[in-house]
Amino acid sequence: MVDIVRIPALSDNYIWLMHDPVSGETVVIDPAVADPVMEEAAARGWRITQIWNTHWHPDHTGGNEAIKSATGCTVTGPAAEAHRIPTLDRQVREGDTVSIGAIGAQVMDVPAHTAGHIAYHLPSEGIVFVGDTLFAMGCGRLFEGTAEQMHANLQRLAQLPPETAVYCAHEYTLSNGRFALSVEPDNKALAARMADVERARAVGEATVPTTIALERATNPFMRAKSADALAERRAAKDRFTG
């Protein structure tokens, strides 16, 4: 099994450091910045060999250049956004496989937040890195894509095994949960989850990773019955101040 470490960065980003003890490889997923990543890897005696980017936004790629320069690692990211990620060594898309040691990760095209957004699914580990597509009780803003795309993405992710651990890139859970309760005030699973989230955040604990099962039960965007319903909820969330 891989080891995964959460590295907080900026105001609410999470960078993920994934280590395979068999091969000794270490992958950084969506490094917003370099210094805390390098410090964490050094403290653990881990050698960074790869970076995996899910999309081009600077709070997911800002550490690429410095980490690559310091370690000589290989940078992998979405082919459709290669022109916006100048540090890429390998461009990948739907159907491609990347690996950490002998462990394979399937690349999934999940556009909507950005036009070329991808996710990395490691079936043998029960893990998916989703960037800004799926959040705990939320989804990414539709900056470059459509509600139809996002609805299709979330329905596809919902079909992963329910125990799959979902590693997203931001701590948005408290705000997302408050909005979710405004959509489904009678959802008992949601109310119970929010109580847990409020307790965790009150003492500064992280609320991710989440799981596919939790999102299926409590995420108003994954639970939207149609793209139109998702669009309405996304527009309402964009205005939400609760």
C-alpha positions as CSV (number, residue, x, y, z in Angstrom):
1,M,0.0,0.0,0.0
2,V,1.1,3.5,-0.8
3,D,1.6,6.1,2.0
4,I,-0.1,9.4,1.4
5,V,0.6,12.7,3.3
6,R,-1.5,15.8,3.2
7,I,0.4,19.1,3.0
8,P,-1.6,22.3,3.6
9,A,-0.7,25.2,1.4
10,L,-1.8,28.8,0.7
11,S,-5.2,29.5,2.4
12,D,-7.1,26.3,1.8
13,N,-5.1,24.1,-0.7
14,Y,-4.0,20.5,0.0
15,I,-1.0,19.1,-1.8
16,W,-0.7,15.3,-1.7
17,L,2.6,13.4,-1.3
18,M,2.3,9.7,-2.3
19,H,5.1,7.3,-1.5
20,D,5.5,3.7,-2.6
21,P,7.7,1.9,-0.1
22,V,8.5,-1.0,-2.5
23,S,10.0,1.1,-5.3
24,G,11.0,4.1,-3.2
25,E,9.2,6.4,-5.6
26,T,7.4,9.5,-4.4
27,V,4.8,11.5,-6.4
28,V,3.6,15.0,-5.7
29,I,0.0,15.7,-6.7
30,D,-0.9,19.3,-7.6
31,P,2.0,21.2,-5.9
32,A,0.7,24.7,-5.3
33,V,4.1,25.7,-3.9
34,A,7.5,23.9,-3.5
35,D,9.0,24.6,-0.1
36,P,6.7,22.6,2.2
37,V,6.7,19.7,-0.2
38,M,10.5,19.6,-0.3
39,E,10.6,19.9,3.5
40,E,8.1,17.1,4.1
41,A,9.8,14.7,1.7
42,A,13.2,15.5,3.2
43,A,11.9,14.9,6.7
44,R,10.6,11.5,5.7
45,G,13.7,10.6,3.6
46,W,11.5,10.3,0.5
47,R,12.9,10.9,-2.9
48,I,10.5,12.8,-5.2
49,T,10.5,11.2,-8.6
50,Q,7.3,12.5,-10.2
51,I,4.7,15.3,-10.2
52,W,1.1,14.6,-11.3
53,N,-1.0,17.7,-12.2
54,T,-4.8,17.5,-12.6
55,H,-5.1,20.9,-14.3
56,W,-3.3,24.1,-15.2
57,H,-4.4,26.5,-12.4
58,P,-1.4,28.1,-10.7
59,D,-2.5,26.8,-7.3
60,H,-2.0,23.3,-8.6
61,T,1.2,23.8,-10.7
62,G,3.0,26.7,-9.0
63,G,5.5,24.4,-7.3
64,N,6.3,22.4,-10.5
65,E,9.4,24.3,-11.7
66,A,11.2,24.5,-8.3
67,I,10.5,20.9,-7.4
68,K,11.6,19.7,-10.9
69,S,14.7,21.8,-10.8
70,A,15.7,20.5,-7.3
71,T,14.9,16.8,-7.9
72,G,15.0,16.1,-11.6
73,C,11.5,14.6,-11.3
74,T,9.2,13.9,-14.3
75,V,6.1,16.1,-14.5
76,T,2.9,14.6,-15.9
77,G,-0.3,16.4,-16.7
78,P,-3.3,16.9,-19.0
79,A,-2.4,16.9,-22.7
80,A,-5.2,19.3,-23.4
81,E,-3.6,21.9,-21.2
82,A,0.0,21.4,-22.1
83,H,0.3,24.9,-23.5
84,R,-0.6,26.2,-20.1
85,I,1.7,24.0,-18.1
86,P,5.2,24.6,-19.5
87,T,7.0,22.2,-17.1
88,L,5.2,19.1,-18.5
89,D,7.4,16.2,-19.6
90,R,4.6,13.8,-20.3
91,Q,1.1,14.6,-21.6
92,V,-1.7,12.2,-20.8
93,R,-5.4,11.9,-21.5
94,E,-8.3,9.4,-21.1
95,G,-7.2,5.8,-21.4
96,D,-3.5,6.5,-20.5
97,T,-1.8,4.9,-17.5
98,V,0.8,6.4,-15.2
99,S,2.5,4.5,-12.4
100,I,4.3,4.8,-9.1
101,G,6.5,1.8,-9.0
102,A,4.5,-1.1,-10.1
103,I,1.2,0.5,-9.1
104,G,-0.9,1.8,-12.1
105,A,-3.1,4.9,-12.2
106,Q,-5.7,5.3,-14.8
107,V,-6.1,8.7,-16.3
108,M,-9.7,10.0,-16.5
109,D,-10.8,13.0,-18.5
110,V,-13.1,15.1,-16.3
111,P,-13.4,18.5,-18.0
112,A,-15.7,21.3,-16.7
113,H,-13.7,23.2,-14.0
114,T,-11.1,23.6,-16.7
115,A,-11.3,22.4,-20.3
116,G,-8.7,19.6,-19.9
117,H,-9.0,18.6,-16.3
118,I,-8.0,15.0,-15.5
119,A,-8.2,12.7,-12.5
120,Y,-5.9,9.8,-11.5
121,H,-7.6,6.6,-10.3
122,L,-5.5,3.9,-8.7
123,P,-7.8,0.9,-8.6
124,S,-5.5,-1.4,-6.7
125,E,-5.1,1.1,-3.9
126,G,-8.8,2.3,-3.9
127,I,-7.7,5.9,-4.4
128,V,-8.7,8.7,-6.8
129,F,-7.0,12.1,-7.1
130,V,-9.7,14.5,-8.4
131,G,-8.2,17.9,-8.2
132,D,-11.0,20.5,-8.3
133,T,-13.6,18.3,-10.0
134,L,-15.2,16.7,-6.9
135,F,-15.0,18.1,-3.4
136,A,-16.4,16.9,-0.1
137,M,-20.1,17.7,-0.6
138,G,-19.2,20.0,-3.5
139,C,-17.8,20.3,-7.1
140,G,-15.6,22.7,-8.8
141,R,-16.8,25.9,-10.4
142,L,-17.6,25.7,-14.1
143,F,-14.9,28.0,-15.3
144,E,-14.2,26.5,-18.7
145,G,-16.8,23.8,-19.2
146,T,-20.5,23.0,-18.9
147,A,-22.9,21.6,-16.4
148,E,-23.5,18.7,-18.7
149,Q,-19.8,17.8,-18.5
150,M,-19.7,18.1,-14.7
151,H,-22.8,16.0,-14.3
152,A,-21.3,13.3,-16.5
153,N,-18.0,13.5,-14.5
154,L,-19.8,13.1,-11.1
155,Q,-22.0,10.3,-12.3
156,R,-18.9,8.5,-13.6
157,L,-17.0,9.0,-10.3
158,A,-20.1,7.8,-8.5
159,Q,-19.7,4.4,-10.2
160,L,-16.3,3.8,-8.6
161,P,-16.3,1.4,-5.7
162,P,-18.0,3.0,-2.7
163,E,-15.0,2.6,-0.4
164,T,-12.7,4.5,-2.9
165,A,-10.9,7.3,-1.1
166,V,-11.3,10.7,-2.8
167,Y,-8.4,13.1,-2.6
168,C,-9.4,16.6,-3.5
169,A,-7.3,19.7,-3.4
170,H,-9.1,22.1,-1.1
171,E,-10.6,22.4,2.4
172,Y,-14.1,23.6,1.3
173,T,-16.1,21.1,3.3
174,L,-17.7,23.4,5.9
175,S,-19.0,25.9,3.3
176,N,-20.0,23.1,1.0
177,G,-21.9,21.3,3.7
178,R,-23.8,24.4,4.7
179,F,-24.9,24.8,1.2
180,A,-25.8,21.1,0.9
181,L,-28.1,21.4,3.9
182,S,-29.9,24.3,2.2
183,V,-30.6,21.9,-0.7
184,E,-31.5,18.8,1.3
185,P,-32.5,19.9,4.8
186,D,-34.1,16.5,5.6
187,N,-31.1,14.4,4.6
188,K,-30.2,12.7,7.8
189,A,-26.8,11.4,6.5
190,L,-25.9,14.9,5.6
191,A,-26.9,16.3,9.0
192,A,-24.8,13.7,10.7
193,R,-21.8,14.3,8.5
194,M,-22.0,18.1,9.1
195,A,-21.9,17.6,12.8
196,D,-18.7,15.6,12.3
197,V,-17.3,18.3,10.0
198,E,-18.1,21.1,12.4
199,R,-16.3,19.3,15.2
200,A,-13.3,18.6,13.1
201,R,-12.9,22.1,11.8
202,A,-13.4,23.6,15.2
203,V,-10.1,22.1,16.2
204,G,-8.4,22.6,12.9
205,E,-8.6,19.0,11.6
206,A,-8.8,18.3,7.9
207,T,-12.0,16.8,6.5
208,V,-10.6,15.1,3.4
209,P,-10.0,12.6,2.0
210,T,-13.6,11.7,1.6
211,T,-15.1,8.5,0.0
212,I,-17.4,7.8,-2.9
213,A,-20.0,6.4,-0.5
214,L,-20.0,9.6,1.5
215,E,-20.4,11.7,-1.6
216,R,-23.2,9.6,-3.0
217,A,-25.1,10.0,0.3
218,T,-24.4,13.7,1.0
219,N,-23.1,15.6,-2.1
220,P,-25.9,17.7,-3.7
221,F,-24.0,17.9,-7.0
222,M,-23.3,14.1,-7.3
223,R,-27.0,13.6,-6.2
224,A,-28.4,16.0,-8.9
225,K,-30.7,14.0,-11.2
226,S,-29.8,16.0,-14.3
227,A,-27.3,18.5,-15.8
228,D,-30.0,21.2,-15.4
229,A,-30.4,20.4,-11.7
230,L,-26.7,20.5,-11.3
231,A,-26.5,23.9,-13.1
232,E,-29.1,25.3,-10.9
233,R,-27.3,24.1,-7.8
234,R,-23.9,25.3,-9.0
235,A,-25.3,28.8,-9.7
236,A,-27.0,28.9,-6.3
237,K,-23.7,27.8,-4.6
238,D,-21.8,30.6,-6.4
239,R,-24.2,33.0,-4.8
240,F,-24.4,31.3,-1.4
241,T,-23.3,33.2,1.6
242,G,-24.4,30.9,4.4
